[in-house]
Amino acid sequence: MNWKQDRSGESPQMDLEPDLELAQALSHFKASMDAWSEAAYSRPRTAAKLAVRHSWRMVAVWSLGCLLAVGSLAGAGHEIYHRQQLAKLAAQKAAEQRAAAGRATAVQSGTQPSSAQSDKKAPAATTRKVSVGAQDSARSQDSARGQDEDLLATVDSDVSREVPAAMEPLAQLMNDNGTQ
């Protein structure tokens, strides 16, 4: 039925009854919603405590990361310092070896080292005692060097074998066949 059509046969009272029922239903619904919301707002609530563990974790992660970075930089700095110290020691040893080699060649050639030549005013007896002591120390150093060189040669020959002693039978098999 269209609203423009005439409602013949219907009384105006029937027409008002559904509107009254609808109005009552809506008013009851509104009243129940108001009562529910009032009860929901007035009930006691407890506030939930938020956990702050996340912020402490973040602080711990950042502090450990910074500690790692500082440790890496300190390690690199120490390594650089250590290498510089080793380079200084190597330079000192090289200078000492050059000086010792210069003194050894001076003693072998029979001339005095440059430091002895500058001391021309020293008495002859003192010079002879120093030169005899220097010759004795040079001889003992040469014999010690010879012993050290012999010992190093034996160690070098033992270490530098082609095949270790345990592997010699296999090495002999390889030598016999040639191609395997």
C-alpha positions as CSV (number, residue, x, y, z in Angstrom):
1,M,0.0,0.0,0.0
2,N,1.3,3.4,-1.0
3,W,1.1,6.4,1.4
4,K,-0.7,8.4,-1.2
5,Q,-3.5,5.9,-1.4
6,D,-6.5,6.2,0.8
7,R,-6.8,3.8,3.6
8,S,-10.3,2.9,3.3
9,G,-11.6,0.5,5.9
10,E,-9.0,1.4,8.5
11,S,-9.9,3.3,11.5
12,P,-7.8,6.2,12.7
13,Q,-7.4,4.5,16.0
14,M,-5.7,1.5,14.4
15,D,-3.4,3.8,12.7
16,L,-2.3,5.4,16.0
17,E,-1.8,2.2,17.9
18,P,1.4,1.0,16.1
19,D,2.8,4.5,16.6
20,L,2.1,4.3,20.4
21,E,3.6,0.9,20.6
22,L,6.7,2.0,18.7
23,A,7.1,5.1,20.8
24,Q,6.8,3.0,24.0
25,A,9.3,0.5,22.8
26,L,11.8,3.3,21.9
27,S,11.3,5.0,25.2
28,H,11.8,1.8,27.2
29,F,14.9,1.1,25.1
30,K,16.3,4.6,25.7
31,A,15.6,4.2,29.5
32,S,17.3,0.9,29.7
33,M,20.4,2.3,27.7
34,D,20.5,5.3,30.1
35,A,20.4,3.0,33.1
36,W,23.0,0.7,31.7
37,S,25.4,3.6,30.9
38,E,24.8,5.2,34.3
39,A,25.7,1.9,35.9
40,A,28.7,1.4,33.7
41,Y,30.1,4.9,34.6
42,S,29.4,4.7,38.3
43,R,30.9,1.3,39.0
44,P,34.3,1.3,40.8
45,R,37.3,0.6,38.5
46,T,40.9,-0.1,39.2
47,A,43.6,1.5,37.1
48,A,45.9,-0.9,35.4
49,K,49.5,-0.3,36.2
50,L,51.6,-0.2,33.0
51,A,54.8,-2.1,32.9
52,V,57.9,-0.1,32.3
53,R,60.1,-3.0,31.4
54,H,60.4,-1.8,27.8
55,S,62.2,1.4,28.8
56,W,64.7,-0.5,31.0
57,R,65.4,-2.9,28.2
58,M,66.1,-0.1,25.8
59,V,68.5,1.5,28.3
60,A,70.3,-1.8,28.8
61,V,70.6,-2.4,25.1
62,W,71.9,1.1,24.4
63,S,74.4,0.9,27.3
64,L,75.7,-2.5,26.2
65,G,76.0,-1.2,22.6
66,C,78.0,1.8,23.7
67,L,80.2,-0.4,25.9
68,L,80.9,-2.6,22.9
69,A,81.7,0.4,20.7
70,V,84.1,1.9,23.4
71,G,85.7,-1.5,24.0
72,S,86.3,-1.9,20.2
73,L,87.9,1.5,20.0
74,A,90.0,0.9,23.0
75,G,91.2,-2.4,21.6
76,A,92.1,-0.8,18.3
77,G,94.0,2.0,20.1
78,H,95.9,-0.5,22.2
79,E,96.8,-2.5,19.1
80,I,98.1,0.7,17.4
81,Y,100.1,1.6,20.5
82,H,101.5,-1.9,20.7
83,R,102.6,-1.9,17.1
84,Q,104.3,1.5,17.6
85,Q,106.2,0.1,20.6
86,L,107.3,-2.9,18.6
87,A,108.5,-0.7,15.8
88,K,110.5,1.4,18.3
89,L,112.1,-1.8,19.8
90,A,112.9,-3.1,16.3
91,A,114.5,0.3,15.4
92,Q,116.6,0.2,18.6
93,K,117.7,-3.4,17.9
94,A,118.7,-2.5,14.4
95,A,120.7,0.5,15.6
96,E,122.4,-1.7,18.2
97,Q,123.2,-4.3,15.6
98,R,124.6,-1.7,13.2
99,A,126.7,-0.3,16.0
100,A,127.9,-3.8,17.0
101,A,128.7,-4.6,13.4
102,G,130.6,-1.3,13.1
103,R,132.6,-2.1,16.2
104,A,133.3,-5.7,15.0
105,T,134.6,-4.5,11.6
106,A,136.7,-1.9,13.4
107,V,138.2,-4.6,15.7
108,Q,138.8,-7.0,12.8
109,S,140.4,-4.3,10.6
110,G,142.6,-3.2,13.5
111,T,141.4,0.3,13.6
112,Q,139.8,1.8,16.6
113,P,136.1,2.6,16.7
114,S,135.1,6.1,16.2
115,S,134.4,6.6,20.0
116,A,137.9,5.4,20.8
117,Q,139.5,7.7,18.2
118,S,137.9,10.7,19.8
119,D,139.5,9.8,23.1
120,K,143.1,10.4,22.0
121,K,144.0,11.9,25.4
122,A,143.5,8.7,27.3
123,P,146.6,7.0,28.7
124,A,148.1,4.1,26.7
125,A,147.8,1.6,29.5
126,T,144.1,2.2,29.9
127,T,143.6,1.9,26.1
128,R,145.4,-1.4,26.1
129,K,143.4,-2.8,29.0
130,V,140.2,-1.8,27.3
131,S,141.3,-3.3,23.9
132,V,142.3,-6.6,25.6
133,G,139.0,-6.7,27.4
134,A,137.1,-5.9,24.2
135,Q,139.0,-8.7,22.4
136,D,138.2,-11.2,25.1
137,S,134.5,-10.3,25.0
138,A,134.5,-10.3,21.2
139,R,136.0,-13.8,21.2
140,S,133.4,-15.1,23.8
141,Q,130.6,-13.5,21.8
142,D,131.9,-15.1,18.6
143,S,132.1,-18.6,20.2
144,A,128.6,-18.1,21.7
145,R,127.3,-17.0,18.3
146,G,128.9,-20.1,16.7
147,Q,127.3,-22.4,19.2
148,D,123.9,-20.6,18.7
149,E,124.3,-20.9,14.9
150,D,125.1,-24.6,15.1
151,L,122.1,-25.2,17.4
152,L,119.8,-23.3,15.1
153,A,121.1,-25.3,12.1
154,T,120.3,-28.6,13.8
155,V,116.9,-27.4,14.8
156,D,116.3,-26.0,11.3
157,S,117.3,-29.3,9.7
158,D,115.0,-31.3,12.1
159,V,112.1,-29.0,11.5
160,S,112.4,-28.6,7.8
161,R,112.3,-32.2,6.8
162,E,110.2,-32.9,3.8
163,V,108.1,-35.6,5.4
164,P,107.6,-36.1,9.2
165,A,109.0,-39.3,10.6
166,A,105.5,-40.9,11.0
167,M,104.7,-40.3,7.4
168,E,108.0,-41.7,5.9
169,P,106.6,-45.2,4.9
170,L,104.0,-43.4,2.8
171,A,106.6,-41.1,1.3
172,Q,108.7,-44.1,0.3
173,L,105.6,-45.7,-1.4
174,M,105.1,-42.5,-3.3
175,N,108.8,-42.4,-4.4
176,D,108.7,-46.0,-5.5
177,N,105.6,-45.6,-7.7
178,G,106.4,-42.1,-8.8
179,T,103.0,-41.2,-10.2
180,Q,100.7,-41.8,-7.2
